[in-house]
Amino acid sequence: MARIELRDATIYIQDGLSGSATIAEATPGATDTAVDVNTVVLNTTDTDFVPVGARFTVNTANNVTTYTVTARYGVNETQTINIDDATSSGNFTLTYESQETGAIDWDANMAEVESALELLSTIGTGNVTVTGGPGPTTNWVVEFTGAEGSIDCDLMTGNGTNLSGGSTTVTITETVKGSIAPTSSFDFTPAWGAETPAQSDVITFISQRIEVKIGEGNVTWTEAKEYEYLLDRGDLDTVKEGDEQPLEVSLEFVYEHITTGTGEDITPVDALKQQSDASEWVSSSSDLCEPYAVDMIVMHCVPCGSDEDELVTFSDFRYESLEFDLGEATIAVSGRCNVSEATAARSTISDCSA
């Protein structure tokens, strides 16, 4: 059994997100903290957009920075309402997903049109923004937001039977198609900096993770081997290696603080259980049909002396026992990894000297 005292240690819990995208902006700037991307490919079908918390790098020459997604944006649908010819009186109605509004005056202002749409249960308060109007032949532009944002919305229809003084036709056109496709925009940190990328440079997404600074505790792990000893006429003769055994890991610790890099409130329990703000985490297993797993990395920084810092990685960890007291910031967790050995590296780790 191997053991590490966790004082002066940091534990990284991270998922298995991976993928790529292409920068769609013509002239990214050094101070930019937002980017438009397209050609997004992610290793999950559970995430409609690049998830908040995703980290990424760019293939720009000399750029070695790791960036973190802090907010994401989809494409809101907009539809334009138009009374086709000059009208001097009367009213019209709008229908969305089989529900019809009350009467809307021919010269309604944008707030009145917005209010009429929000009264529909198929839309609801705060889920549309209307601009434009009032007056005949003037367009009202409806942007679907909130719960109706970033989706492909049904096209509204209009009924102008009660309009007078001109056409009784109300035309609705889709001016921007809403989208939940992974083509999107997102905010990130830090800014691009001196090695600013260019249009069509490639973004490579890497794991979402939390950083847990440990106050005290320990981690132990057991690597097991199975051998078959064969006899020849009753005497030991040869040995064959048996089945691989999963790595067993046990951690008990008190943590001082947790860093996500995004402002999200993710606890170690959330990360281990894929819940709350970690609900979009992707299993670290290459087979996404397997039960959810994470990678755990223990970074042990030696506070003094000439000993080298140590980085121990426990890949594809699944907890089997979990006890926690978030009020006391204590966690005890044990489980197994779908590997037979931990990966250990010893060196002067840059994060330790930061």
C-alpha positions in Angstrom: 0.0 0.0 0.0 1.3 3.4 -1.0 0.5 6.5 1.0 0.9 10.3 0.7 0.4 12.9 3.4 -1.8 15.5 1.9 -0.6 18.5 3.8 1.0 20.9 1.2 -1.0 19.0 -1.5 -3.5 20.0 -4.1 -6.0 17.5 -5.7 -7.3 18.1 -9.2 -10.6 16.3 -10.1 -11.2 16.5 -13.8 -13.4 15.1 -16.5 -12.7 13.7 -19.9 -13.8 16.5 -22.2 -12.1 16.7 -25.5 -12.7 18.2 -28.9 -11.9 21.1 -31.2 -13.3 24.2 -32.8 -12.2 26.8 -35.3 -12.0 30.5 -34.6 -14.6 32.3 -36.7 -13.5 36.0 -36.1 -11.6 37.8 -38.7 -9.4 39.9 -36.4 -9.2 38.7 -32.7 -7.6 41.3 -30.4 -5.0 40.8 -27.7 -7.5 42.1 -25.0 -10.4 40.0 -26.2 -12.1 37.7 -23.7 -14.9 36.6 -26.0 -14.7 34.5 -29.2 -16.9 33.3 -32.0 -16.3 29.7 -33.0 -17.6 27.2 -35.5 -16.9 23.6 -36.6 -17.2 22.5 -33.0 -16.7 18.8 -32.4 -17.0 17.5 -28.8 -16.8 14.0 -27.4 -20.2 14.1 -25.9 -23.8 14.2 -27.0 -25.0 15.6 -23.6 -23.7 19.1 -24.2 -25.4 21.4 -26.7 -22.8 24.1 -26.3 -19.2 24.2 -25.3 -19.6 23.8 -21.5 -18.8 26.6 -19.0 -15.6 25.3 -17.3 -14.1 23.8 -20.4 -10.4 24.5 -20.8 -8.7 24.9 -24.1 -5.5 25.8 -25.9 -5.0 27.3 -29.4 -2.5 26.2 -32.1 -1.2 29.7 -32.5 2.6 29.7 -32.6 4.3 30.3 -29.2 0.9 30.4 -27.4 1.2 28.0 -24.4 -1.6 29.5 -22.4 -4.5 27.4 -21.1 -7.8 29.3 -21.3 -11.1 28.6 -19.4 -14.6 29.1 -20.7 -16.5 31.4 -18.3 -19.8 31.9 -20.2 -21.4 30.6 -23.4 -24.0 31.9 -25.8 -26.2 30.2 -28.3 -28.1 31.8 -31.2 -31.5 33.3 -30.3 -34.2 33.1 -32.9 -35.7 36.4 -34.2 -39.0 36.7 -36.2 -40.3 39.8 -37.9 -44.0 40.8 -37.8 -45.2 43.0 -40.6 -48.6 44.4 -41.6 -48.3 44.3 -45.3 -50.0 47.6 -46.3 -51.0 50.9 -44.6 -53.6 50.4 -41.9 -55.5 53.1 -40.0 -57.4 51.1 -37.3 -58.3 47.7 -36.0 -56.3 45.0 -34.4 -54.6 41.7 -35.1 -53.6 38.5 -33.2 -50.5 36.3 -33.1 -50.4 32.5 -32.6 -47.4 30.6 -31.3 -47.5 26.8 -30.8 -51.3 26.7 -31.1 -52.0 29.5 -28.6 -53.4 32.8 -29.8 -52.8 36.2 -28.2 -55.5 38.7 -27.3 -56.2 41.5 -29.7 -53.2 43.7 -30.5 -53.8 47.3 -31.8 -52.7 48.1 -35.3 -50.4 50.8 -33.9 -49.2 48.9 -30.7 -45.8 49.8 -29.4 -43.2 47.2 -28.7 -44.0 46.9 -25.0 -47.7 46.0 -25.9 -46.7 43.4 -28.4 -44.2 41.9 -26.0 -46.8 41.8 -23.2 -49.3 40.1 -25.4 -46.8 37.3 -26.3 -45.6 36.8 -22.8 -49.2 36.1 -21.7 -49.1 32.9 -23.7 -48.1 29.9 -21.6 -46.1 28.6 -24.6 -43.8 31.6 -24.2 -44.1 33.1 -20.7 -42.7 36.2 -19.0 -39.1 37.2 -19.9 -38.9 34.8 -22.8 -39.3 37.4 -25.7 -38.0 40.9 -26.4 -39.8 43.0 -29.0 -38.3 46.0 -30.8 -39.7 48.2 -33.5 -43.2 49.6 -34.2 -45.6 51.2 -33.8 -47.6 52.2 -36.9 -48.7 50.7 -40.2 -46.1 49.0 -42.4 -43.7 49.1 -39.5 -41.9 45.9 -38.5 -41.9 44.5 -35.0 -38.9 42.3 -34.4 -39.4 39.5 -31.8 -36.3 37.9 -30.3 -36.9 34.7 -28.4 -34.9 34.7 -25.1 -34.7 33.0 -21.8 -36.3 29.5 -21.9 -37.1 30.1 -25.5 -33.6 31.3 -26.4 -31.0 29.4 -28.3 -33.5 26.9 -29.8 -35.2 26.6 -33.2 -38.6 28.1 -32.5 -41.9 27.5 -34.3 -42.8 30.2 -36.7 -45.6 32.5 -35.4 -48.7 33.1 -37.5 -50.8 36.3 -37.7 -54.5 37.0 -38.1 -55.4 40.5 -39.5 -59.1 39.9 -40.1 -60.0 42.9 -37.8 -57.5 45.4 -39.4 -59.0 48.3 -41.3 -57.9 50.9 -43.8 -55.5 48.8 -45.8 -54.3 45.2 -46.0 -55.6 42.6 -43.6 -52.5 40.4 -44.1 -50.0 39.9 -41.2 -46.7 38.4 -42.4 -44.3 36.7 -40.1 -40.8 35.9 -41.3 -37.9 34.1 -39.6 -35.0 36.6 -39.7 -32.5 34.6 -37.6 -32.9 30.9 -37.0 -32.4 29.8 -33.4 -29.8 27.2 -32.9 -28.7 24.7 -30.2 -25.9 23.5 -32.5 -22.4 23.6 -30.9 -21.5 26.5 -33.2 -21.5 29.3 -30.7 -19.8 32.1 -28.9 -18.3 32.1 -25.5 -16.4 34.2 -23.0 -13.0 33.0 -21.6 -10.2 33.9 -19.3 -7.5 35.2 -19.4 -7.4 37.5 -22.5 -5.6 36.3 -25.6 -2.5 38.3 -24.8 0.6 38.8 -26.9 0.2 35.5 -28.8 -3.3 36.4 -30.2 -4.7 33.8 -32.6 -6.1 34.4 -36.1 -9.2 33.5 -37.9 -9.3 29.7 -38.6 -6.8 28.9 -35.9 -7.8 25.7 -34.1 -9.0 25.5 -30.5 -8.4 22.2 -28.7 -10.6 21.5 -25.7 -9.3 19.8 -22.6 -10.8 18.7 -19.4 -13.0 20.6 -17.0 -11.6 20.5 -13.5 -11.6 21.8 -10.0 -8.6 22.5 -7.9 -8.9 21.4 -4.2 -6.3 22.9 -1.8 -5.8 20.4 1.0 -5.4 21.4 4.7 -4.6 17.9 6.0 -5.4 14.3 5.2 -3.9 11.4 3.3 -4.4 9.3 0.2 -3.6 5.6 0.1 -3.7 3.2 -2.8 -3.2 -0.5 -3.4 -1.8 -2.1 -6.6 -2.5 -5.8 -6.7 -1.1 -8.6 -8.9 -2.5 -12.0 -9.5 -0.1 -14.9 -10.5 -0.7 -18.5 -11.2 2.0 -20.8 -10.1 2.3 -24.0 -12.2 3.7 -27.3 -10.9 5.7 -30.0 -12.7 5.2 -33.4 -11.0 4.4 -31.6 -7.7 7.3 -29.2 -7.9 7.1 -25.4 -8.6 7.9 -25.0 -12.2 6.8 -21.7 -13.8 4.6 -18.7 -13.2 2.0 -17.1 -15.4 0.4 -13.7 -14.8 -3.2 -13.8 -14.0 -6.0 -11.3 -14.5 -5.4 -7.6 -14.0 -6.7 -6.1 -10.8 -8.2 -2.6 -10.5 -6.3 0.0 -8.6 -7.9 0.7 -5.2 -7.8 4.3 -3.9 -8.8 5.8 -0.6 -8.8 9.5 0.3 -9.6 11.3 3.6 -9.0 15.1 3.7 -10.0 18.5 5.0 -10.0 21.1 2.2 -9.2 24.8 2.6 -10.6 26.1 -0.7 -11.8 25.1 -4.1 -11.0 26.8 -7.4 -12.9 26.3 -10.6 -11.6 29.3 -12.7 -15.2 30.1 -13.7 -17.0 31.2 -10.6 -19.2 28.1 -10.6 -20.0 26.5 -7.3 -18.7 23.0 -7.8 -17.8 20.9 -4.8 -15.7 17.7 -4.9 -18.9 15.7 -4.3 -20.5 17.4 -7.3 -17.5 16.5 -9.5 -17.5 12.9 -8.3 -21.3 12.5 -8.8 -21.7 14.6 -12.0 -24.3 16.8 -10.5 -25.2 20.5 -10.0 -22.8 22.7 -11.8 -20.8 19.6 -12.8 -23.8 18.1 -14.6 -22.2 18.7 -18.0 -18.9 17.0 -17.1 -17.9 14.2 -19.4 -16.7 10.8 -18.2 -13.0 10.3 -18.3 -13.5 6.9 -19.8 -13.0 6.6 -23.5 -16.1 4.4 -23.6 -19.0 6.8 -22.7 -21.3 3.8 -22.3 -19.4 2.9 -19.1 -20.4 4.4 -15.8 -19.2 8.0 -15.2 -15.6 8.3 -14.0 -13.1 11.1 -13.3 -9.4 11.5 -13.2 -7.9 12.5 -9.9 -4.4 14.0 -9.8 -2.6 14.6 -6.5 0.1 17.3 -6.6 2.3 17.1 -3.6 4.5 20.1 -3.3 7.6 19.7 -1.0 7.8 22.8 1.1 11.5 22.7 1.7 14.6 20.6 1.2 15.9 19.0 -2.0 13.2 16.4 -2.6 11.4 16.7 -5.8 7.7 17.5 -6.1 5.4 14.6 -6.9 2.4 14.3 -9.3 0.3 11.1 -8.9 -2.6 10.4 -11.4 -5.4 8.0 -10.7 -7.2 7.5 -14.0 -10.8 6.6 -14.5 -11.7 6.7 -10.8 -15.2 5.7 -9.7 -16.2 6.1 -6.1 -17.8 3.2 -4.2 -18.0 4.8 -0.8 -18.4 8.5 -0.1 -18.8 10.3 3.3 -18.7 14.1 3.5 -19.5 17.0 5.8 -19.5 20.1 3.7 -20.0 22.2 6.8 -16.7 20.9 8.2 -15.1 20.7 4.7 -14.2 17.0 5.2 -14.5 14.2 2.7 -13.7 10.5 2.8 -14.0 8.7 -0.4 -12.8 5.3 -1.7 -13.2 3.5 -4.9 -11.4 1.8 -7.8 -9.8 2.8 -11.1 -10.0 1.1 -14.4 -6.2 0.8 -14.4 -3.9 -1.4 -12.5 -1.3 1.2 -11.5 -1.2 4.8 -10.6 1.0 7.1 -12.7 3.7 8.9 -10.7 6.0 11.6 -11.9 8.6 13.5 -9.8 10.1 16.9 -10.8 10.0 20.5 -10.0 6.3 21.2 -10.9 5.6 24.7 -12.2 2.3 24.9 -10.3 4.2 24.3 -7.0 6.5 27.2 -7.5 3.7 29.6 -8.7 
